[in-house]
Amino acid sequence: MAEFNASDLQPGQIESKDNGERLGRSTGGCLVQLRRRVSAPGFAVTVDAEARPGVPTELLTQEWAAANAAFSRFMREF
């Protein structure tokens, strides 16, 4: 897969790497990432939105299904 620039992503657009990591632009325009963790086993899902009380902007998990669910939720909610 060719490298892509995150600033080129349009709202709702997702790019996937061969290893399953994903990068997307949420419906509200925030950058959402699902990546493998380096320091520990598992996955990290983050969104570049401003933190709000009771609304997490990051999820660390060892479960692929939980990481995918969080990525989809962040894509919709931010």
C-alpha positions in Angstrom: 0.0 0.0 0.0 1.3 3.5 -0.8 1.8 5.9 2.0 -0.9 8.4 2.5 -1.2 11.8 4.2 -3.7 12.0 7.1 -4.5 15.6 6.1 -5.9 14.2 2.7 -8.6 12.1 4.4 -12.1 13.3 4.0 -14.8 12.9 6.8 -15.8 9.2 6.9 -12.8 8.1 4.9 -10.6 5.2 6.3 -7.2 4.0 5.1 -6.0 0.5 6.2 -2.5 -0.9 6.4 -1.6 -4.5 5.5 -1.1 -5.2 9.2 -4.6 -4.2 10.1 -3.8 -0.8 11.5 -6.3 1.9 10.4 -6.4 5.7 10.1 -9.6 7.6 9.5 -11.3 10.9 9.6 -14.5 10.9 11.7 -17.8 12.3 10.6 -16.9 15.4 12.6 -13.5 15.7 11.1 -11.3 14.3 13.9 -8.4 12.0 13.1 -9.0 8.4 14.5 -6.2 5.8 14.7 -6.1 2.1 15.5 -2.6 0.9 15.9 -0.7 -2.0 17.5 1.0 -1.1 20.8 4.8 -1.1 20.9 5.4 -1.0 24.6 3.0 -3.8 25.5 0.8 -6.4 23.7 -2.4 -5.1 22.3 -3.9 -2.2 20.5 -4.4 1.5 21.0 -7.3 3.5 19.5 -7.1 7.3 19.7 -9.0 10.3 18.4 -7.5 13.8 18.2 -10.6 15.4 19.7 -10.6 17.6 22.8 -11.2 15.6 25.9 -14.6 16.1 27.6 -15.7 14.8 31.0 -16.9 11.2 30.7 -16.0 10.9 27.0 -12.8 8.9 26.5 -10.6 9.8 23.5 -8.3 6.7 23.9 -8.8 3.0 24.4 -6.0 0.5 25.2 -6.9 -3.1 24.8 -5.5 -6.6 24.1 -8.6 -7.6 22.2 -8.8 -7.0 18.4 -12.6 -7.0 18.5 -12.7 -4.3 21.2 -10.2 -2.1 19.2 -12.3 -2.4 16.1 -15.5 -1.6 17.9 -13.8 1.5 19.5 -12.5 2.6 16.1 -16.0 2.4 14.6 -17.5 4.2 17.6 -15.0 7.0 17.5 -15.5 7.4 13.7 -19.3 7.9 14.4 -19.2 9.9 17.6 -16.5 12.5 17.0 
